Amino acid sequence: MPRTYLTSAERQQTRIQKMIAGWASGKTEQLAKAWELTPQAVNARIRTGNVTLLDLWKAREVFQFDLKDIEYLIGGGEKK
């Protein structure tokens, strides 16, 4: 059954969580080192969507995102 969003903020939050989960796929060990956490804590943080801006900054080399990705995350453009 498709998910129903009541607000655009909920839709954007889900979009951000999915993008971060995609970037983190297969990179748990690298993220654990960057965030100074255990791999289990990294997986829990990604699964719950509890990733902060500081976490993104620390993981910028691991994720290798660009300006288009950032614009998409904040709602400024469409992902291509």
Secondary structure, DSSP 8 states (H G I E B T S, - for coil): -----SSHHHHHHHHHHHHHHHHHTT-HHHHHHHHTS-HHHHHHHHHHT---HHHHHHTHHHH---HHHHHHHHTSS---
